[in-house]
Amino acid sequence: MNVDDTNSLCLECGLCCNGVIFGDVQLRPQDNAARLRALGLAFGQKSRAGVEKFKQPCTAFGGCKCNIYSERPTYCRQFECLLLQSVKAGEVKISEARKVIRSALQRAGRVKTLLRKLGDSDESLALRKRFQRMRRTMERQPLSKEAAHAFSELTLAVHELNMILSERFYSE
């Protein structure tokens, strides 16, 4: 298997950078936070341990590639999703991995479409955070039949997305 083939999977996917898999990414001790800020990364609140973290979707992510690739944070350099690991181990063919990626991207697109339908168009937040915010909003107000139906569709779409992510992408 060619390394370029596995790298091409990442360029087709981007789920680890676009806010679908992660809500934020913690810096490692060897990362230069000031330099990463200067490169345009958007930092959020520090972790409970006081470690800096940057928000997802990553502000350096554009066109399914990293605009600061040569200077990207350590975690980004080291992360390999379960799907990529399976391809590298010869357990999954690249053609099958591409199908999985397309399916996950379609499911994420469906979630985004339903969030917009319900009034959330904030693409600067990770998908999970957007859904959680929408769920809290829906729980606090009486819903029209149309809104209740759209929210039930959203809940199902999030569940379907989470299923493929946990089965094929999380390496936990």
N, C-alpha and C positions, 0 to 999 in steps of 0.2 A: 504494500500500500504506500502510496506517495503522500508525503507530508503536505504537499500543496492541495491534495484532494481533501484532507481533513481540515486544512485551513479554509478551504472554500466553503465548507459546511458552516463555519462561524460567520463568514461573510454573507451567507444566505439567511442566517438565523437572527442573531442579535438579541435573543430573549434575555440574556444575562446583562445586557446594557440598556434595554429599552423600557425597563420598569415592570416587566412581566414576572420575572423570577425573583428579583430582589427589590426591596424598598429603599435600601441604602447599602453602602459598602464601607466598612471600617478600614481606616488606614493602618498600615503596619509601621512599626518603629522606624524602619529604614526609608519610609516615604517622606518626602519633603512637602508638607502641607502648604507652605507659602508658595512654592513653585507650582504646585497643582492648582492653587487658587489663581495664580497669575495666568495659567493656561486655560482658565475658564471653568474649572469644576465648581459646582454649587454645593457648598457645605451646609449641613443641617445641624441639628443639636448633637452634642457629643453623646457617646454611649454612656451607660451607667458607670463604666470604669474610667470615664474621662477621655476616651479615645475619639479622635475626630473621625467623622464619617461624611461621605458625600452622597448626595441624593441621586435617586434613580427616578425617571430615566436620566441617564448620564448626559450632561450638557456637551460632552465631547463626542457623543455618538451621533453620527450623521450619515445617511445613505447606507446604513448597515455596515459602517466601518468606524473605527476609532480615529478621531482627528488628532489625538496625542499619543498614538500607538507606541512610538519609541520612548515616550516618557510616562506611560500609563502606570498607575499604582501597582504595587506588588501583588495584591490580591487578584487584580485583573490579569496579571502575567501568569499567575499560578492556577487560576480557576479552569477546570475542565468539567463540563456537565457530564452526567451519566451517559447520555447519548454519545458524546464525543469519545468518552472512555471506552464504550462498547464497540465503537467503530475501530478505534486504535487497537483493541484487543482481538479484532477479527470476529466478534460475536454478532455484529450487525453490518450489513452491506451499506455502502454509501447511498445507493439508490433507495433503500428502505429508510435510512436516516433522513434523506431529503423529503420523503413522504411524511414522516413524523413531524419534521420542521414545518412543512406546509400546513399540516393539520393544526399544529399548535398556534401558528400565526393566524390561521383562519378563526380559530376559537377566540384568540385574543382580540381579533378584529370585531368579532360578534359582540364581545363584552363591551368594547369601546363604543360600538354603534348603539347598544342599548343604554349605556351611560349617557350618551349625548341625547338620546330620545327622552330620557328622564331629566335632562337639564344640566348634566355635568359635562362640560367640554374642556376641563382643565387637564390638558395633556402634560403638564409639568409635574404631576404627581404619579407615583407608581400605581399600577392598576389595582393592586390589593387595597391600597389606601383610599383610592377613589371609591371602590366598592364599599368599604367599611363606612366611609363618610355618607354615601348614598343610603346604606342600610339604616344608619342612625337617623337620617332625615326622614326616611319612609316610616320609621317606627314612631316618630314624634307627631305625625300629622295624619288626619283622616285622608284616606286615599280614594280617588275616583276609581271606578271599575277599570278604566283604561290604564291608569297609573299602577293599580294593583296587578293587572295582567302584565304590564311591561316589567314591573319589578320581579314578578315570579319568573318571567323569561330570563331576566338578568341573573337571578339567583341560580337558575339551572345552567346558564351559560358559564358562570363562574365555576360552578361545580365541575362541569365538563372540562374546562380549562385546567382546573386544579388536578383533575384525574390524570390527564396526559402529562402535566408537569411532574407530578409526584412519581409516576410510573417510568417516565423516560428521561427526565432532566435533572432531578434532584439526586445528588450523590450521597445523601445521608443514609 
